């Protein structure tokens, strides 16, 4: 299923063709992709795009999963990409987007990226399962629709947790999908602040409740591939529980989301003073075939991304928190300390890839390649 070659994301300005309410706190935003850019916006179910805008006089970026399965364009129906945006309390970008985006507006949209996609070569007789919380359902919508439409024998199960029914994003779409594939889609809503008929589906998902659900509703030995999307604590709980129950790590795909209120700093690329006698880190990087060099004082403990942005404003990044992988580059020379990684696969790390937003040089000379 996953046949795309990973590419570096690039921003293009796209027009908004639709804004649709999902809940009182979330919207679906659809962008039209012009014919000349369709190749740039081909995507796999589960991938994301980054949006970029100037809010309150400063550039802000935010990543959002694509919520619709890919559909081939026609002369009468141009290609589109849709994302779900949930307004976060205190979130700079999500509040601005929820309150201001309208059809006809144009906004910078990065070409799709991400590895939260199926690795199965064949979906026939496969059983894929997703566990999502809140807006973590967004990539599940694309995954489930694609899997069920791609093979008459494929199944998809979704365990979806929210506070209450009114918070459920894509409630009608999930119901429609269930009606279309009644025997192949299993849908389990867990509500933490609302009583459901089944006690196991009422309350917060903790270790005990998760194990009960796995025993009674979603036996791990029936699942071919797992997808987890939500906050760190829930994703970690699910990963560890599944692995303890014998699920191989390579069969578990996961993606984290964080609150927009805890988004990346807006002062990335800020000037850094080099003091007399400071030990210097010399960082070389290649981007779009052009090589650049920047010096960074060791006491500043700068990430490669921060240093690179001081000399090139087009260095790619989105979340800058080690989650999305947009700033991925290959380490060619030197050594770095990567503080956290929630985006790179083990085989990527073995091949020398690092997240430059989290990588701090520990040798005098470091060379990375964003084009690799």
C-alpha positions in Angstrom: 0.0 0.0 0.0 2.8 2.4 0.9 4.6 2.9 -2.4 5.4 6.7 -2.2 9.0 7.9 -2.0 9.5 10.3 0.9 10.0 13.8 -0.4 10.7 17.1 1.3 7.6 19.3 1.7 7.3 22.6 -0.1 4.8 25.4 0.5 2.4 26.6 -2.3 -0.5 29.0 -1.9 -3.8 27.2 -2.3 -7.4 28.5 -2.4 -9.9 27.4 0.2 -12.9 25.9 -1.5 -14.9 25.0 1.5 -15.2 25.4 5.3 -17.6 23.1 7.1 -18.5 22.9 10.8 -17.8 19.5 12.4 -18.5 20.3 16.1 -18.9 23.6 18.0 -15.1 23.6 18.3 -13.9 22.2 15.0 -14.1 22.6 11.2 -13.1 20.8 8.0 -11.2 23.0 5.6 -10.9 22.0 2.0 -8.3 23.3 -0.5 -8.4 23.1 -4.3 -5.2 21.9 -5.9 -4.6 23.4 -9.3 -3.7 21.0 -12.2 -0.1 22.2 -12.3 0.4 21.2 -8.7 -1.4 17.9 -8.5 1.8 15.9 -8.6 3.1 17.9 -5.6 -0.1 17.1 -3.6 -0.5 13.4 -4.3 -0.7 11.7 -0.9 -1.2 8.5 1.0 -4.0 8.0 3.6 -2.6 9.0 7.0 -0.3 11.8 5.8 -0.5 15.5 6.9 0.1 19.0 5.5 1.5 22.0 7.3 -0.3 25.3 7.0 1.5 28.6 7.3 0.1 32.1 7.9 1.0 35.4 9.5 -1.0 35.8 12.7 -0.6 39.0 14.9 2.3 40.0 12.8 4.3 36.8 13.0 4.7 33.6 11.0 3.0 30.6 12.5 3.0 27.0 11.2 0.8 24.1 12.2 0.5 20.5 10.9 -2.9 18.9 10.2 -3.7 15.4 9.1 -5.5 14.9 5.8 -9.0 13.6 6.6 -10.2 12.4 3.2 -9.0 9.3 1.2 -7.3 10.2 -2.1 -9.7 10.6 -5.0 -8.5 10.9 -8.6 -9.2 14.3 -10.1 -11.3 14.7 -13.3 -11.6 17.7 -15.7 -14.9 18.6 -14.0 -13.7 17.8 -10.4 -10.3 19.2 -9.6 -8.2 17.6 -6.9 -8.7 18.7 -3.3 -7.2 18.2 0.1 -9.2 18.5 3.3 -8.0 18.8 6.9 -9.8 18.9 10.2 -8.9 21.8 12.6 -10.0 21.8 16.2 -9.9 25.1 18.1 -7.5 24.7 21.1 -8.0 26.9 24.1 -5.1 29.4 23.9 -4.0 28.1 20.5 -2.7 30.9 18.3 -3.1 29.2 14.9 -6.1 27.0 15.5 -8.2 29.9 17.0 -7.2 32.2 14.2 -8.0 29.5 11.6 -11.3 28.5 13.2 -12.5 32.2 13.4 -11.1 33.6 10.1 -10.7 31.0 7.3 -13.4 31.4 4.6 -13.9 30.0 1.1 -12.0 32.0 -1.4 -9.1 32.8 1.0 -5.6 31.7 0.0 -3.1 30.2 2.5 0.3 28.5 2.3 -0.1 24.7 2.3 3.0 22.4 2.4 2.9 19.4 0.2 1.9 16.2 2.0 4.4 14.4 4.3 4.3 11.8 7.0 4.8 8.0 7.6 1.6 7.3 9.5 0.5 5.1 6.6 0.0 1.4 6.1 3.1 -0.7 5.4 1.1 -3.7 4.1 1.8 -4.7 0.5 -1.7 -6.1 0.2 -4.9 -5.2 2.0 -6.8 -8.4 1.1 -8.0 -10.1 4.3 -6.1 -7.5 6.4 -7.6 -6.2 9.6 -6.4 -2.7 10.5 -7.3 -1.1 13.8 -7.1 2.5 15.0 -7.2 4.0 18.5 -7.8 7.8 18.4 -8.6 10.6 20.8 -10.3 13.8 19.9 -8.8 15.3 16.7 -6.6 12.2 16.4 -9.5 10.7 14.4 -8.6 12.9 11.4 -6.0 10.6 9.8 -8.2 7.6 10.7 -11.0 8.9 8.5 -8.7 8.8 5.4 -7.2 5.4 6.4 -10.5 3.7 7.1 -12.2 5.0 4.0 -9.3 3.9 1.8 -8.8 0.5 3.3 -12.5 -0.4 3.1 -12.8 0.8 -0.5 -9.6 -0.9 -1.6 -10.4 -4.5 -0.9 -13.7 -6.3 -0.4 -12.1 -8.5 2.3 -10.3 -5.8 4.3 -11.6 -4.8 7.7 -11.1 -1.7 9.9 -11.8 -1.3 13.6 -11.8 2.1 15.3 -11.7 2.8 19.0 -12.5 6.5 19.4 -12.5 8.4 22.7 -13.9 11.8 23.5 -15.5 13.6 26.4 -19.0 13.6 25.1 -21.1 13.0 22.0 -21.0 16.7 21.1 -17.2 16.5 20.9 -17.1 13.7 18.3 -15.6 15.0 15.1 -16.9 13.4 11.8 -19.8 11.8 13.7 -22.1 11.7 10.7 -19.2 10.6 8.3 -18.4 7.7 10.6 -22.0 6.6 10.8 -22.2 6.8 6.9 -19.1 4.7 6.6 -20.5 2.1 9.0 -23.7 2.0 7.0 -21.7 1.5 3.8 -19.5 -1.3 5.2 -21.6 -2.8 8.1 -19.7 -6.1 8.2 -16.2 -4.7 7.8 -16.1 -1.6 9.9 -16.3 -1.9 13.7 -16.8 1.4 15.5 -16.4 1.8 19.2 -17.0 5.2 20.8 -15.6 5.7 24.3 -17.0 8.7 26.2 -15.2 9.9 29.4 -18.0 12.2 30.6 -21.1 10.5 29.3 -22.7 7.2 30.2 -23.0 4.6 27.5 -25.0 1.4 27.5 -21.8 -0.7 27.7 -19.9 0.3 30.9 -16.5 -0.5 29.3 -17.2 2.3 26.8 -17.9 4.9 29.6 -15.0 6.6 31.3 -11.4 7.5 30.7 -9.2 5.0 28.9 -6.7 3.7 31.5 -4.7 0.5 31.5 -7.5 -1.6 33.0 -10.2 -0.3 30.6 -7.9 -0.7 27.6 -7.1 -4.3 28.5 -10.8 -5.1 29.0 -11.6 -3.6 25.5 -8.8 -5.6 23.9 -10.1 -8.7 25.6 -13.7 -8.2 24.6 -13.9 -6.0 21.6 -10.6 -5.9 19.8 -8.4 -9.0 20.3 -4.8 -8.1 19.3 -4.3 -11.5 17.6 -7.0 -10.6 15.0 -5.3 -7.4 14.0 -2.8 -7.1 11.2 -1.7 -3.5 11.7 -2.3 -0.9 14.4 -2.6 2.9 14.2 -2.5 5.1 17.3 -3.1 8.9 17.2 -3.7 11.1 20.2 -1.9 12.8 23.1 1.4 11.4 24.4 0.0 9.6 27.5 -2.7 7.7 25.6 -0.4 6.7 22.7 2.3 5.5 25.1 -0.2 3.5 27.1 -1.6 1.8 24.0 1.9 1.1 22.6 3.2 -0.4 25.8 0.0 -2.4 26.3 0.0 -3.9 22.8 3.7 -4.8 23.0 3.2 -6.5 26.3 0.4 -8.5 24.7 2.8 -9.7 22.0 2.2 -7.2 19.2 5.4 -6.6 17.3 6.6 -3.0 17.4 6.8 -2.9 13.6 3.1 -3.6 13.4 2.2 -0.4 15.4 2.1 2.9 13.7 1.7 6.0 15.9 1.3 9.7 15.6 1.3 12.3 18.4 -0.6 15.5 18.5 0.0 18.4 20.9 -2.0 21.4 21.9 -1.7 24.4 19.6 -1.2 26.4 22.7 2.1 24.4 23.2 3.2 24.9 19.6 6.7 25.9 18.4 8.5 29.0 19.5 7.9 32.0 17.2 11.5 33.3 17.7 13.2 30.5 15.8 16.3 31.7 13.8 16.8 34.5 16.4 20.3 36.2 16.4 22.9 34.5 18.7 25.9 36.3 20.1 29.2 34.6 20.0 31.3 35.5 23.0 35.0 35.9 23.2 36.6 32.5 23.8 33.3 30.5 23.0 33.8 27.1 21.5 32.2 27.2 18.0 30.1 24.6 16.2 30.4 24.9 12.4 27.2 23.7 10.8 27.0 23.0 7.0 23.8 22.1 5.3 22.5 21.4 1.8 19.0 22.5 0.8 17.7 22.5 -2.8 21.2 21.8 -4.1 22.7 24.9 -2.4 25.2 24.6 0.5 25.2 27.0 3.4 27.3 27.4 6.5 26.5 28.9 9.9 28.5 29.1 13.1 26.9 28.5 16.5 28.4 29.1 19.9 28.5 25.8 21.9 27.2 27.4 25.1 24.0 28.4 23.2 23.2 24.7 22.7 21.3 25.6 19.4 19.5 23.0 17.5 20.6 22.7 13.9 17.2 24.0 12.7 17.5 27.2 14.7 21.0 27.9 13.5 20.2 27.2 9.9 17.2 29.5 9.9 19.5 32.4 10.7 21.0 32.1 7.2 18.2 30.5 5.2 14.6 31.3 5.9 13.3 28.5 3.7 14.7 25.6 5.8 11.7 23.2 6.2 9.9 22.8 9.6 6.4 22.6 10.9 5.9 21.5 14.5 9.5 21.9 15.6 8.8 19.5 18.5 10.1 16.3 17.2 6.7 15.0 16.2 6.0 15.7 12.5 9.4 15.0 10.8 9.2 17.9 8.4 12.7 19.1 9.3 14.3 15.6 8.6 17.8 15.6 7.2 20.6 13.1 6.8 23.7 13.5 9.0 26.7 13.3 6.6 29.5 14.3 9.0 30.0 14.8 12.7 27.8 13.9 15.7 24.7 15.3 17.2 22.5 14.7 20.3 18.9 14.3 19.3 16.8 15.2 22.4 13.6 13.5 21.3 12.1 11.7 18.3 8.5 10.8 17.7 8.7 10.9 13.9 11.6 8.9 12.5 11.4 5.2 12.0 14.3 2.9 13.3 15.5 2.2 9.8 15.7 6.0 9.0 17.8 6.5 12.1 20.1 3.6 11.0 20.5 5.3 7.7 21.7 8.5 9.4 18.6 10.7 9.4 18.0 13.1 12.2 15.3 15.7 13.2 17.2 19.0 12.9 14.7 20.7 15.3 15.9 18.3 18.0 19.6 17.8 17.0 22.3 19.6 18.8 25.9 19.4 17.4 28.4 17.8 19.8 31.4 17.9 17.5 33.1 20.9 16.1 32.0 20.3 12.5 28.6 18.9 11.5 27.2 18.4 7.9 23.6 17.6 7.1 21.7 17.2 3.9 18.0 18.2 3.6 17.9 16.9 0.0 19.0 13.3 0.9 
